Amino acid sequence: MSKKRVLFITQEMNPYTTISEISEIVAKLPQFTQEKGMEIRVLMPKYGVINERRHRLHEVVRLSGMNIIVDDDDFPLIIKVASLPGSRLQVYFLDNEEFFKRKFVFDDEDEKPFEDNLDRMVFFCKGAMETVKKFGWAPDLIHCHGWMTSLVPLYLKTVYKDEPIFDHSKLIYSSYSNDYEKTFSDAFFTKALINNLEAEQLDVYKHGGKISLNAGAITYADAVIQGSKKLKKNVLDLTEQRDIPKLPLQSAEEYLEAYIEFYQSMMEE
């Protein structure tokens, strides 16, 4: 019997970043999942703060060379890889000089969010889907972490729904607190329209006249995990209303085992 394949798409991961609780959760989860007998791959952005020499990143030439269109402009996608220290786990980094070669992650030196965070998110989410296609590696389960991944559920269930590589993929979205969506303009509803998406398919990413990335992602996900203690009421209400598997917030001591049980229940369906 072949091993189940779990793909982690995350905006951050320790030891490469220490931005939020996500970095710590994803630092342990893929390796623990691998130890439970599953085949793992991890995708994350290659921020400029990540030291390539220290972490021994190198370009995967066979995967690089694609162009990702964001708002009618082409941006080259470079794929790099490194082995997670102390494990046999490989982490793949999606890089682009214009979007990620800077000294800070989401905010500039004055602690103001980058004006192109929206473009960076679209690039990363579409780039992640194209990278999996290039892998030729069909995931049984995709687990998304962080607002930077919030378009992946939409893209998987619309633009990429007929791709054979995703035929049997189920998607879990972990909802975390996020303040960056407040800085997004209505340009979100045009820039996120990749390929042949229709504008109304993005309506679920709006709540009360404002952008709600978690709400949109939860609407398109096959299952939801509460990742942060404090989430907006509309996100909690929507999670409760959706008739899909859901896992409540777990303690730091219990989340690894709880997530594995959740994965297994999803893949048995």
LOGU-576546 format. One record per atom (N, C-alpha, C): residue in three letters; chain; atom name; x, y, z. Coordinates in steps of 0.2 Angstrom, whole numbers, plus 5000, padded with zeros to 4 digits. Atoms other than C-alpha are relative to their C-alpha. Layout:
  code  unit  site    c1    c2    c3
   ala     A    CA     X     Y     Z
...
***
This chain:
  code  unit  site    c1    c2    c3
   met     A     N  5004  4994  5000
   met     A    CA  5000  5000  5000
   met     A     C  5004  5006  5000
   ser     A     N  4996  4994  5000
   ser     A    CA  5007  5017  4995
   ser     A     C  4999  5004  5006
   lys     A     N  5001  4995  4994
   lys     A    CA  5010  5030  5008
   lys     A     C  4995  5006  4998
   lys     A     N  5004  4994  5001
   lys     A    CA  4998  5044  5009
   lys     A     C  5004  5006  5000
   arg     A     N  4996  4994  5001
   arg     A    CA  5004  5061  5003
   arg     A     C  4997  5006  5003
   val     A     N  5003  4994  4997
   val     A    CA  5002  5077  5013
   val     A     C  5004  5006  4998
   leu     A     N  4996  4994  5002
   leu     A    CA  5007  5094  5006
   leu     A     C  4998  5005  5004
   phe     A     N  5001  4995  4996
   phe     A    CA  5009  5108  5017
   phe     A     C  5002  5007  4996
   ile     A     N  4998  4993  5003
   ile     A    CA  5008  5126  5010
   ile     A     C  4999  5005  5005
   thr     A     N  4999  4995  4995
   thr     A    CA  5013  5139  5022
   thr     A     C  5003  5006  4999
   gln     A     N  4997  4994  5001
   gln     A    CA  5017  5157  5023
   gln     A     C  5007  5001  5004
   glu     A     N  4994  4999  4996
   glu     A    CA  5031  5154  5036
   glu     A     C  5001  4993  5004
   met     A     N  4998  5006  4997
   met     A    CA  5040  5140  5045
   met     A     C  5007  5001  5004
   asn     A     N  4994  5000  4996
   asn     A    CA  5054  5140  5059
   asn     A     C  5004  4993  4998
   pro     A     N  4995  4995  4998
   pro     A    CA  5069  5139  5057
   pro     A     C  5001  5006  4995
   tyr     A     N  4999  4995  5005
   tyr     A    CA  5067  5150  5042
   tyr     A     C  4997  5006  5001
   thr     A     N  5004  4994  4998
   thr     A    CA  5055  5162  5049
   thr     A     C  4998  4999  5008
   thr     A     N  5003  5001  4993
   thr     A    CA  5049  5166  5067
   thr     A     C  4995  5006  5000
   ile     A     N  5004  4994  5001
   ile     A    CA  5035  5178  5062
   ile     A     C  4994  5000  5005
   ser     A     N  5006  5001  4996
   ser     A    CA  5020  5171  5072
   ser     A     C  4999  4993  5002
   glu     A     N  5002  5007  4997
   glu     A    CA  5012  5155  5080
   glu     A     C  5001  4995  4994
   ile     A     N  5000  5004  5006
   ile     A    CA  5012  5148  5062
   ile     A     C  5007  4997  4999
   ser     A     N  4993  5002  5001
   ser     A    CA  5031  5147  5061
   ser     A     C  5001  4994  5005
   glu     A     N  4999  5005  4995
   glu     A    CA  5031  5136  5077
   glu     A     C  4996  4994  4998
   ile     A     N  5005  5006  5002
   ile     A    CA  5016  5125  5072
   ile     A     C  5003  4996  4994
   val     A     N  4998  5003  5006
   val     A    CA  5023  5121  5055
   val     A     C  5007  4998  5001
   ala     A     N  4993  5003  4999
   ala     A    CA  5041  5118  5062
   ala     A     C  4999  4993  5002
   lys     A     N  5000  5007  4997
   lys     A    CA  5035  5102  5070
   lys     A     C  4995  4996  4996
   leu     A     N  5006  5004  5003
   leu     A    CA  5019  5097  5060
   leu     A     C  5003  4995  4995
   pro     A     N  4998  5005  5005
   pro     A    CA  5027  5090  5044
   pro     A     C  5004  4995  5002
   gln     A     N  4995  5006  4998
   gln     A    CA  5041  5080  5052
   gln     A     C  4996  4995  5004
   phe     A     N  5005  5004  4996
   phe     A    CA  5028  5073  5065
   phe     A     C  4996  4996  4995
   thr     A     N  5004  5004  5005
   thr     A    CA  5017  5068  5050
   thr     A     C  5004  4995  4996
   gln     A     N  4995  5005  5003
   gln     A    CA  5032  5060  5041
   gln     A     C  5001  4994  5004
   glu     A     N  4998  5006  4996
   glu     A    CA  5036  5050  5056
   glu     A     C  4994  4995  5001
   lys     A     N  5006  5005  5000
   lys     A    CA  5018  5043  5056
   lys     A     C  4999  4996  4994
   gly     A     N  5000  5005  5006
   gly     A    CA  5022  5035  5039
   gly     A     C  4997  5004  4994
   met     A     N  5002  4997  5006
   met     A    CA  5016  5048  5027
   met     A     C  5005  5004  4996
   glu     A     N  4995  4997  5005
   glu     A    CA  5025  5056  5012
   glu     A     C  4998  5008  5000
   ile     A     N  5002  4993  4998
   ile     A    CA  5027  5075  5015
   ile     A     C  5004  5004  4995
   arg     A     N  4996  4995  5003
   arg     A    CA  5032  5090  5005
   arg     A     C  4997  5007  5002
   val     A     N  5001  4994  4997
   val     A    CA  5032  5108  5011
   val     A     C  5001  5006  4994
   leu     A     N  4999  4995  5005
   leu     A    CA  5030  5124  5000
   leu     A     C  4999  5007  5004
   met     A     N  5001  4993  4997
   met     A    CA  5033  5142  5007
   met     A     C  5004  5005  4996
   pro     A     N  4996  4995  5004
   pro     A    CA  5039  5159  5000
   pro     A     C  5007  5000  5003
   lys     A     N  4993  4999  4998
   lys     A    CA  5058  5162  5000
   lys     A     C  5001  5008  5001
   tyr     A     N  4999  4993  4998
   tyr     A    CA  5058  5179  5009
   tyr     A     C  5008  5001  5000
   gly     A     N  4993  4998  5000
   gly     A    CA  5074  5189  5008
   gly     A     C  5004  4999  5007
   val     A     N  4997  5001  4993
   val     A    CA  5077  5187  5027
   val     A     C  5003  4993  5001
   ile     A     N  4998  5007  4999
   ile     A    CA  5080  5168  5024
   ile     A     C  5007  5000  4997
   asn     A     N  4993  5001  5002
   asn     A    CA  5099  5165  5023
   asn     A     C  5001  4994  4996
   glu     A     N  5000  5006  5004
   glu     A    CA  5102  5154  5009
   glu     A     C  5006  4996  5001
   arg     A     N  4994  5004  4999
   arg     A    CA  5120  5149  5013
   arg     A     C  4999  4996  5007
   arg     A     N  5001  5004  4993
   arg     A    CA  5116  5145  5032
   arg     A     C  4995  4994  4999
   his     A     N  5005  5005  5001
   his     A    CA  5101  5135  5027
   his     A     C  5001  4995  4994
   arg     A     N  4998  5005  5005
   arg     A    CA  5109  5127  5012
   arg     A     C  4994  4999  4994
   leu     A     N  5005  5000  5005
   leu     A    CA  5096  5132  4999
   leu     A     C  5003  5000  4993
   his     A     N  4998  5000  5007
   his     A    CA  5099  5128  4981
   his     A     C  4994  5000  4995
   glu     A     N  5005  5000  5005
   glu     A    CA  5089  5130  4965
   glu     A     C  4999  4994  4997
   val     A     N  5002  5006  5003
   val     A    CA  5079  5116  4958
   val     A     C  4999  5002  4992
   val     A     N  5001  4997  5007
   val     A    CA  5082  5120  4939
   val     A     C  4995  4996  4997
   arg     A     N  5005  5003  5004
   arg     A    CA  5070  5107  4933
   arg     A     C  4993  5002  5002
   leu     A     N  5006  4998  4998
   leu     A    CA  5056  5115  4942
   leu     A     C  4999  5008  4999
   ser     A     N  5000  4993  5001
   ser     A    CA  5061  5133  4939
   ser     A     C  4999  5002  4993
   gly     A     N  5001  4998  5007
   gly     A    CA  5058  5143  4923
   gly     A     C  4993  5002  4998
   met     A     N  5007  4998  5002
   met     A    CA  5039  5146  4924
   met     A     C  4999  5007  5001
   asn     A     N  5002  4993  4999
   asn     A    CA  5031  5163  4923
   asn     A     C  4993  5000  5003
   ile     A     N  5007  5000  4996
   ile     A    CA  5016  5167  4935
   ile     A     C  4997  5007  4998
   ile     A     N  5003  4994  5001
   ile     A    CA  5004  5181  4929
   ile     A     C  4996  5003  5006
   val     A     N  5004  4997  4994
   val     A    CA  4998  5193  4942
   val     A     C  4998  5007  4997
   asp     A     N  5003  4994  5002
   asp     A    CA  4987  5208  4936
   asp     A     C  5003  5002  4993
   asp     A     N  4998  5000  5007
   asp     A    CA  4992  5205  4918
   asp     A     C  5008  5001  4999
   asp     A     N  4993  5000  5001
   asp     A    CA  5011  5205  4921
   asp     A     C  5003  4994  5002
   asp     A     N  4996  5006  4999
   asp     A    CA  5023  5191  4920
   asp     A     C  5006  5000  5005
   phe     A     N  4995  5000  4995
   phe     A    CA  5034  5186  4935
   phe     A     C  5003  4993  5000
   pro     A     N  4997  5007  5000
   pro     A    CA  5047  5172  4934
   pro     A     C  5000  4997  5007
   leu     A     N  5001  5004  4994
   leu     A    CA  5045  5159  4947
   leu     A     C  5007  4995  5001
   ile     A     N  4994  5004  4999
   ile     A    CA  5061  5151  4954
   ile     A     C  4999  4996  5006
   ile     A     N  5002  5004  4995
   ile     A    CA  5060  5136  4965
   ile     A     C  5007  4998  5003
   lys     A     N  4994  5002  4997
   lys     A    CA  5073  5132  4978
   lys     A     C  4998  4995  5006
   val     A     N  5001  5005  4995
   val     A    CA  5075  5118  4991
   val     A     C  5005  5000  5005
   ala     A     N  4995  5001  4994
   ala     A    CA  5083  5114  5008
   ala     A     C  4997  4994  5004
   ser     A     N  5003  5005  4995
   ser     A    CA  5082  5100  5020
   ser     A     C  5000  5003  5007
   leu     A     N  5001  4997  4993
   leu     A    CA  5075  5104  5037
   leu     A     C  5005  4997  5004
   pro     A     N  4995  5003  4995
   pro     A    CA  5089  5102  5050
   pro     A     C  4997  4995  5004
   gly     A     N  5001  5005  4995
   gly     A    CA  5089  5086  5059
   gly     A     C  4994  4995  4997
   ser     A     N  5005  5005  5003
   ser     A    CA  5077  5077  5047
   ser     A     C  5001  4999  4993
   arg     A     N  4999  5001  5007
   arg     A    CA  5075  5070  5030
   arg     A     C  4994  5003  4996
   leu     A     N  5006  4997  5003
   leu     A    CA  5061  5082  5026
   leu     A     C  5003  5006  4995
   gln     A     N  4998  4995  5004
   gln     A    CA  5063  5094  5011
   gln     A     C  4995  5005  4999
   val     A     N  5004  4994  5001
   val     A    CA  5056  5112  5010
   val     A     C  5001  5003  4994
   tyr     A     N  4999  4996  5007
   tyr     A    CA  5053  5120  4993
   tyr     A     C  4998  5007  5001
   phe     A     N  5001  4993  5000
   phe     A    CA  5054  5139  4992
   phe     A     C  4998  5003  4994
   leu     A     N  5002  4997  5006
   leu     A    CA  5045  5149  4979
   leu     A     C  5003  5007  5001
   asp     A     N  4996  4994  5000
   asp     A    CA  5056  5164  4975
   asp     A     C  4998  5004  4993
   asn     A     N  5000  4995  5005
   asn     A    CA  5054  5180  4964
   asn     A     C  5004  5006  5003
   glu     A     N  4996  4995  4998
   glu     A    CA  5066  5194  4965
   glu     A     C  4996  5006  5002
   glu     A     N  5004  4994  4999
   glu     A    CA  5053  5208  4964
   glu     A     C  4996  4999  5006
   phe     A     N  5005  5000  4994
   phe     A    CA  5041  5201  4977
   phe     A     C  5004  4998  5007
   phe     A     N  4997  5002  4993
   phe     A    CA  5053  5193  4990
   phe     A     C  5007  5002  5001
   lys     A     N  4993  4998  4998
   lys     A    CA  5071  5200  4989
   lys     A     C  5000  5007  5003
   arg     A     N  5000  4994  4996
   arg     A    CA  5069  5212  5003
   arg     A     C  5002  4998  5007
   lys     A     N  4997  5001  4993
   lys     A    CA  5075  5214  5021
   lys     A     C  4995  4998  5005
   phe     A     N  5005  5001  4996
   phe     A    CA  5058  5212  5028
   phe     A     C  4995  4995  4997
   val     A     N  5005  5005  5002
   val     A    CA  5043  5200  5027
   val     A     C  4994  5003  4997
   phe     A     N  5007  4998  5002
   phe     A    CA  5026  5208  5027
   phe     A     C  5000  5008  5001
   asp     A     N  5000  4993  4999
   asp     A    CA  5031  5226  5033
   asp     A     C  5006  5003  4999
   asp     A     N  4994  4996  5002
   asp     A    CA  5044  5239  5028
   asp     A     C  5003  5002  5007
   glu     A     N  4996  4998  4994
   glu     A    CA  5057  5246  5040
   glu     A     C  4996  5005  5005
   asp     A     N  5004  4995  4996
   asp     A    CA  5044  5259  5046
   asp     A     C  4994  4996  5003
   glu     A     N  5006  5004  4997
   glu     A    CA  5032  5244  5051
   glu     A     C  4994  5001  4996
   lys     A     N  5006  4999  5004
   lys     A    CA  5020  5248  5037
   lys     A     C  4999  4994  4995
   pro     A     N  5001  5005  5004
   pro     A    CA  5013  5234  5027
   pro     A     C  5002  5002  4993
   phe     A     N  4998  4999  5007
   phe     A    CA  5020  5232  5009
   phe     A     C  4994  5001  4996
   glu     A     N  5005  4998  5005
   glu     A    CA  5009  5240  4996
   glu     A     C  4998  4994  4995
   asp     A     N  5001  5006  5005
   asp     A    CA  5011  5224  4985
   asp     A     C  4999  4993  5004
   asn     A     N  5001  5006  4996
   asn     A    CA  5007  5211  4999
   asn     A     C  4994  4996  4996
   leu     A     N  5005  5003  5004
   leu     A    CA  4991  5207  4988
   leu     A     C  5003  4996  4994
   asp     A     N  4997  5003  5006
   asp     A    CA  5001  5204  4973
   asp     A     C  5005  4994  5002
   arg     A     N  4995  5006  4997
   arg     A    CA  5014  5193  4983
   arg     A     C  4995  4994  5001
   met     A     N  5005  5005  4998
   met     A    CA  4999  5183  4989
   met     A     C  4998  4996  4994
   val     A     N  5002  5003  5006
   val     A    CA  4992  5180  4972
   val     A     C  5005  4996  4996
   phe     A     N  4994  5004  5003
   phe     A    CA  5009  5175  4965
   phe     A     C  5002  4994  5004
   phe     A     N  4999  5006  4996
   phe     A    CA  5012  5163  4979
   phe     A     C  4995  4995  4999
   cys     A     N  5005  5005  5000
   cys     A    CA  4996  5154  4979
   cys     A     C  4999  4997  4993
   lys     A     N  5001  5003  5006
   lys     A    CA  4995  5152  4960
   lys     A     C  5007  4996  4998
   gly     A     N  4994  5003  5001
   gly     A    CA  5014  5148  4960
   gly     A     C  5000  4993  5004
   ala     A     N  5000  5007  4996
   ala     A    CA  5011  5134  4973
   ala     A     C  4996  4995  4996
   met     A     N  5003  5005  5004
   met     A    CA  4998  5126  4962
   met     A     C  5004  4998  4994
   glu     A     N  4996  5001  5006
   glu     A    CA  5009  5127  4947
   glu     A     C  5006  4995  5002
   thr     A     N  4994  5003  4997
   thr     A    CA  5024  5120  4957
   thr     A     C  4998  4992  5001
   val     A     N  5003  5007  4999
   val     A    CA  5013  5104  4962
   val     A     C  4999  4997  4993
   lys     A     N  5001  5003  5007
   lys     A    CA  5009  5101  4944
   lys     A     C  5007  4998  4997
   lys     A     N  4994  5002  5003
   lys     A    CA  5027  5102  4939
   lys     A     C  5004  4994  5004
   phe     A     N  4998  5006  4997
   phe     A    CA  5031  5090  4953
   phe     A     C  4998  4993  4997
   gly     A     N  5003  5006  5002
   gly     A    CA  5020  5077  4946
   gly     A     C  4999  4996  5006
   trp     A     N  5001  5004  4993
   trp     A    CA  5016  5072  4964
   trp     A     C  4993  5002  5002
   ala     A     N  5007  4999  4998
   ala     A    CA  4998  5070  4968
   ala     A     C  4999  5000  5007
   pro     A     N  5001  5000  4993
   pro     A    CA  4994  5075  4986
   pro     A     C  4993  4997  5002
   asp     A     N  5007  5002  4998
   asp     A    CA  4980  5066  4995
   asp     A     C  4997  5005  5004
   leu     A     N  5002  4995  4996
   leu     A    CA  4979  5080  5007
   leu     A     C  5004  5007  5000
   ile     A     N  4996  4993  5000
   ile     A    CA  4984  5099  5006
   ile     A     C  4998  5004  5006
   his     A     N  5001  4996  4994
   his     A    CA  4985  5109  5022
   his     A     C  5003  5007  5000
   cys     A     N  4998  4993  5001
   cys     A    CA  4986  5128  5021
   cys     A     C  5000  5003  5006
   his     A     N  4999  4996  4994
   his     A    CA  4993  5139  5034
   his     A     C  5001  5007  4999
   gly     A     N  4998  4993  5000
   gly     A    CA  4992  5158  5035
   gly     A     C  4996  5003  4994
   trp     A     N  5004  4996  5005
   trp     A    CA  4983  5172  5025
   trp     A     C  5003  5000  4993
   met     A     N  4997  5000  5007
   met     A    CA  4996  5171  5011
   met     A     C  4998  4994  4996
   thr     A     N  5003  5006  5003
   thr     A    CA  4988  5154  5007
   thr     A     C  4993  5000  4998
   ser     A     N  5007  5000  5000
   ser     A    CA  4970  5159  5007
   ser     A     C  4997  5000  4994
   leu     A     N  5003  5001  5006
   leu     A    CA  4967  5159  4989
   leu     A     C  5001  4993  4997
   val     A     N  4999  5007  5002
   val     A    CA  4973  5141  4987
   val     A     C  4994  4996  5000
   pro     A     N  5007  5004  5000
   pro     A    CA  4956  5133  4992
   pro     A     C  4996  5002  4994
   leu     A     N  5003  4998  5005
   leu     A    CA  4948  5144  4979
   leu     A     C  5003  4998  4993
   tyr     A     N  4997  5002  5006
   tyr     A    CA  4960  5140  4965
   tyr     A     C  5000  4993  4999
   leu     A     N  5000  5007  5000
   leu     A    CA  4960  5122  4969
   leu     A     C  4993  4997  4997
   lys     A     N  5007  5002  5001
   lys     A    CA  4941  5121  4968
   lys     A     C  4997  5003  4993
   thr     A     N  5003  4997  5006
   thr     A    CA  4939  5131  4952
   thr     A     C  5005  4999  4994
   val     A     N  4995  5000  5005
   val     A    CA  4954  5134  4941
   val     A     C  5003  4994  4999
   tyr     A     N  4996  5006  5000
   tyr     A    CA  4963  5118  4945
   tyr     A     C  4996  4994  5001
   lys     A     N  5004  5005  4998
   lys     A    CA  4948  5107  4948
   lys     A     C  5000  4994  4995
   asp     A     N  5000  5005  5005
   asp     A    CA  4950  5097  4932
   asp     A     C  5007  4997  4999
   glu     A     N  4993  5003  5001
   glu     A    CA  4969  5094  4934
   glu     A     C  5000  4993  5003
   pro     A     N  5000  5007  4997
   pro     A    CA  4972  5075  4936
   pro     A     C  5004  5000  5006
   ile     A     N  4995  5000  4994
   ile     A    CA  4986  5079  4949
   ile     A     C  4996  5001  5006
   phe     A     N  5004  4998  4994
   phe     A    CA  4972  5086  4961
   phe     A     C  4994  4996  5000
   asp     A     N  5006  5003  5000
   asp     A    CA  4959  5073  4957
   asp     A     C  4997  4997  5007
   his     A     N  5002  5003  4993
   his     A    CA  4959  5065  4975
   his     A     C  5002  5004  5006
   ser     A     N  4997  4996  4995
   ser     A    CA  4966  5080  4984
   ser     A     C  4994  5003  5005
   lys     A     N  5005  4997  4995
   lys     A    CA  4956  5086  5000
   lys     A     C  5004  5006  5003
   leu     A     N  4997  4994  4997
   leu     A    CA  4960  5103  5007
   leu     A     C  4998  5002  5007
   ile     A     N  5002  4998  4993
   ile     A    CA  4961  5108  5025
   ile     A     C  5003  5007  5001
   tyr     A     N  4997  4993  4999
   tyr     A    CA  4963  5127  5029
   tyr     A     C  5000  5001  5008
   ser     A     N  5000  4998  4993
   ser     A    CA  4969  5132  5046
   ser     A     C  4999  5008  5000
   ser     A     N  5001  4993  4999
   ser     A    CA  4962  5149  5051
   ser     A     C  5003  5003  5006
   tyr     A     N  4996  4997  4995
   tyr     A    CA  4973  5161  5060
   tyr     A     C  4998  5008  5000
   ser     A     N  5001  4993  5000
   ser     A    CA  4971  5179  5065
   ser     A     C  5004  5004  4995
   asn     A     N  4996  4997  5005
   asn     A    CA  4976  5191  5052
   asn     A     C  4997  5008  4999
   asp     A     N  5001  4993  5001
   asp     A    CA  4977  5210  5051
   asp     A     C  5002  5003  4993
   tyr     A     N  4998  4997  5006
   tyr     A    CA  4984  5212  5034
   tyr     A     C  4995  5001  4995
   glu     A     N  5005  4999  5005
   glu     A    CA  4968  5210  5024
   glu     A     C  4997  5007  5001
   lys     A     N  5003  4993  4999
   lys     A    CA  4963  5227  5032
   lys     A     C  5003  5005  4995
   thr     A     N  4997  4996  5005
   thr     A    CA  4976  5235  5020
   thr     A     C  4999  4999  4993
   phe     A     N  5001  5002  5007
   phe     A    CA  4970  5227  5004
   phe     A     C  4994  5005  4998
   ser     A     N  5006  4996  5004
   ser     A    CA  4959  5238  4992
   ser     A     C  4996  4995  4996
   asp     A     N  5004  5004  5004
   asp     A    CA  4946  5232  4981
   asp     A     C  5003  4997  4994
   ala     A     N  4996  5003  5006
   ala     A    CA  4959  5228  4968
   ala     A     C  5001  4993  5001
   phe     A     N  5000  5007  4998
   phe     A    CA  4959  5211  4977
   phe     A     C  4996  4996  4995
   phe     A     N  5005  5003  5004
   phe     A    CA  4944  5207  4967
   phe     A     C  5001  5000  4993
   thr     A     N  4998  5001  5007
   thr     A    CA  4952  5209  4950
   thr     A     C  5007  4997  5000
   lys     A     N  4994  5003  5001
   lys     A    CA  4970  5204  4954
   lys     A     C  5000  4993  5002
   ala     A     N  5000  5007  4998
   ala     A    CA  4965  5187  4962
   ala     A     C  4996  4996  4994
   leu     A     N  5004  5004  5005
   leu     A    CA  4955  5183  4946
   leu     A     C  5005  4997  4995
   ile     A     N  4996  5004  5004
   ile     A    CA  4967  5171  4938
   ile     A     C  4996  4996  4995
   asn     A     N  5002  5005  5005
   asn     A    CA  4964  5161  4922
   asn     A     C  4992  5003  4998
   asn     A     N  5007  4998  5002
   asn     A    CA  4945  5161  4919
   asn     A     C  4995  5000  5005
   leu     A     N  5005  4999  4994
   leu     A    CA  4938  5164  4936
   leu     A     C  4995  5006  4998
   glu     A     N  5005  4995  5000
   glu     A    CA  4922  5174  4937
   glu     A     C  5000  5005  5006
   ala     A     N  5000  4995  4995
   ala     A    CA  4921  5190  4948
   ala     A     C  4996  4997  5006
   glu     A     N  5005  5002  4995
   glu     A    CA  4906  5182  4958
   glu     A     C  5003  4994  5004
   gln     A     N  4997  5006  4997
   gln     A    CA  4917  5167  4963
   gln     A     C  5005  5003  5006
   leu     A     N  4996  4997  4995
   leu     A    CA  4927  5180  4974
   leu     A     C  4995  5003  5006
   asp     A     N  5005  4996  4995
   asp     A    CA  4911  5187  4983
   asp     A     C  5001  4997  5007
   val     A     N  4999  5003  4993
   val     A    CA  4914  5175  4998
   val     A     C  5006  5003  5004
   tyr     A     N  4994  4997  4996
   tyr     A    CA  4930  5184  5002
   tyr     A     C  4998  5007  5002
   lys     A     N  5002  4994  4998
   lys     A    CA  4920  5199  5007
   lys     A     C  4995  4999  5006
   his     A     N  5005  5000  4994
   his     A    CA  4910  5202  5024
   his     A     C  5000  5007  5002
   gly     A     N  5001  4993  4997
   gly     A    CA  4902  5218  5029
   gly     A     C  5003  5005  4996
   gly     A     N  4997  4995  5005
   gly     A    CA  4909  5227  5014
   gly     A     C  5008  5000  5001
   lys     A     N  4993  5001  5000
   lys     A    CA  4927  5222  5019
   lys     A     C  5003  4993  4998
   ile     A     N  4997  5006  5003
   ile     A    CA  4939  5209  5013
   ile     A     C  5001  4995  5006
   ser     A     N  4999  5005  4995
   ser     A    CA  4939  5193  5024
   ser     A     C  5003  4994  4997
   leu     A     N  4997  5005  5003
   leu     A    CA  4952  5181  5018
   leu     A     C  4998  4993  5003
   asn     A     N  5002  5006  4996
   asn     A    CA  4948  5168  5031
   asn     A     C  4993  4997  4997
   ala     A     N  5007  5002  5002
   ala     A    CA  4929  5168  5026
   ala     A     C  5000  4997  4993
   gly     A     N  5000  5003  5007
   gly     A    CA  4933  5165  5007
   gly     A     C  5004  4993  5000
   ala     A     N  4996  5006  5000
   ala     A    CA  4946  5151  5011
   ala     A     C  4996  4995  5003
   ile     A     N  5004  5005  4997
   ile     A    CA  4934  5142  5023
   ile     A     C  4994  4998  4996
   thr     A     N  5006  5002  5005
   thr     A    CA  4920  5143  5010
   thr     A     C  5002  4995  4995
   tyr     A     N  4997  5005  5005
   tyr     A    CA  4931  5133  4998
   tyr     A     C  5003  4994  5002
   ala     A     N  4996  5005  4997
   ala     A    CA  4940  5122  5010
   ala     A     C  4995  4993  5001
   asp     A     N  5003  5007  4998
   asp     A    CA  4935  5103  5013
   asp     A     C  5000  4999  5007
   ala     A     N  5000  5001  4993
   ala     A    CA  4939  5105  5031
   ala     A     C  5004  5006  5003
   val     A     N  4997  4994  4997
   val     A    CA  4944  5118  5044
   val     A     C  5003  4999  5007
   ile     A     N  4997  5001  4993
   ile     A    CA  4956  5119  5059
   ile     A     C  5000  5007  5003
   gln     A     N  4999  4993  4997
   gln     A    CA  4955  5134  5071
   gln     A     C  5007  5000  5002
   gly     A     N  4993  5000  4999
   gly     A    CA  4973  5139  5072
   gly     A     C  5002  5005  5005
   ser     A     N  4999  4995  4995
   ser     A    CA  4972  5155  5083
   ser     A     C  4994  5000  5005
   lys     A     N  5005  5000  4995
   lys     A    CA  4963  5158  5099
   lys     A     C  4995  5006  4998
   lys     A     N  5004  4994  5002
   lys     A    CA  4956  5175  5093
   lys     A     C  4999  5000  4993
   leu     A     N  5003  4999  5007
   leu     A    CA  4946  5175  5077
   leu     A     C  4994  5004  5000
   lys     A     N  5006  4996  5001
   lys     A    CA  4933  5187  5070
   lys     A     C  4994  4996  5001
   lys     A     N  5007  5003  4999
   lys     A    CA  4915  5183  5074
   lys     A     C  4998  4997  4994
   asn     A     N  5002  5002  5006
   asn     A    CA  4911  5181  5056
   asn     A     C  5003  4993  4998
   val     A     N  4996  5006  5001
   val     A    CA  4925  5168  5054
   val     A     C  4998  4994  5004
   leu     A     N  5003  5005  4995
   leu     A    CA  4919  5158  5069
   leu     A     C  4993  4998  4998
   asp     A     N  5007  5001  5002
   asp     A    CA  4901  5159  5063
   asp     A     C  5000  4996  4994
   leu     A     N  5000  5004  5006
   leu     A    CA  4905  5153  5046
   leu     A     C  5003  4993  5001
   thr     A     N  4998  5006  4999
   thr     A    CA  4915  5139  5052
   thr     A     C  4995  4995  5003
   glu     A     N  5005  5004  4997
   glu     A    CA  4901  5133  5063
   glu     A     C  4995  4998  4995
   gln     A     N  5006  5001  5004
   gln     A    CA  4888  5135  5049
   gln     A     C  5002  4995  4994
   arg     A     N  4998  5004  5005
   arg     A    CA  4898  5125  5036
   arg     A     C  5000  4992  5002
   asp     A     N  5001  5007  4999
   asp     A    CA  4894  5106  5035
   asp     A     C  5006  4996  4998
   ile     A     N  4994  5004  5002
   ile     A    CA  4912  5100  5034
   ile     A     C  5004  4998  5006
   pro     A     N  4996  5002  4994
   pro     A    CA  4924  5092  5046
   pro     A     C  5004  5006  5003
   lys     A     N  4997  4994  4997
   lys     A    CA  4931  5105  5058
   lys     A     C  5004  4997  5007
   leu     A     N  4996  5002  4994
   leu     A    CA  4944  5104  5072
   leu     A     C  5001  5006  5004
   pro     A     N  5000  4993  4996
   pro     A    CA  4943  5117  5086
   pro     A     C  5008  5001  5002
   leu     A     N  4993  4998  4997
   leu     A    CA  4959  5125  5094
   leu     A     C  5002  4995  5004
   gln     A     N  4997  5005  4996
   gln     A    CA  4971  5113  5101
   gln     A     C  5006  5003  5004
   ser     A     N  4994  4997  4996
   ser     A    CA  4984  5116  5115
   ser     A     C  5006  4998  4997
   ala     A     N  4994  5001  5003
   ala     A    CA  5002  5116  5111
   ala     A     C  5003  4993  5001
   glu     A     N  4998  5007  4998
   glu     A    CA  5004  5099  5120
   glu     A     C  4996  4995  4996
   glu     A     N  5004  5006  5003
   glu     A    CA  4990  5090  5110
   glu     A     C  4999  5001  4992
   tyr     A     N  5002  4999  5007
   tyr     A    CA  4989  5098  5092
   tyr     A     C  5003  4995  4995
   leu     A     N  4997  5004  5005
   leu     A    CA  5001  5086  5084
   leu     A     C  4996  4993  4999
   glu     A     N  5004  5006  5001
   glu     A    CA  4992  5070  5088
   glu     A     C  4993  5001  4998
   ala     A     N  5007  4998  5003
   ala     A    CA  4975  5079  5085
   ala     A     C  5000  5001  4993
   tyr     A     N  5000  4998  5007
   tyr     A    CA  4980  5085  5068
   tyr     A     C  5001  4993  4996
   ile     A     N  4999  5007  5004
   ile     A    CA  4986  5067  5063
   ile     A     C  4993  4996  5000
   glu     A     N  5007  5003  5000
   glu     A    CA  4969  5060  5068
   glu     A     C  4996  5003  4995
   phe     A     N  5004  4996  5004
   phe     A    CA  4961  5073  5059
   phe     A     C  5001  4998  4992
   tyr     A     N  4998  5001  5007
   tyr     A    CA  4971  5070  5043
   tyr     A     C  4998  4993  4998
   gln     A     N  5002  5007  5002
   gln     A    CA  4968  5051  5044
   gln     A     C  4992  4999  4999
   ser     A     N  5007  5000  5001
   ser     A    CA  4949  5054  5046
   ser     A     C  4998  5003  4993
   met     A     N  5002  4997  5007
   met     A    CA  4949  5065  5030
   met     A     C  5002  4995  4995
   met     A     N  4998  5004  5005
   met     A    CA  4959  5053  5020
   met     A     C  4996  4993  5000
   glu     A     N  5004  5006  5000
   glu     A    CA  4948  5038  5025
   glu     A     C  4993  5001  4997
   glu     A     N  5007  4999  5003
   glu     A    CA  4932  5046  5018
   glu     A     C  4999  4998  4993
***
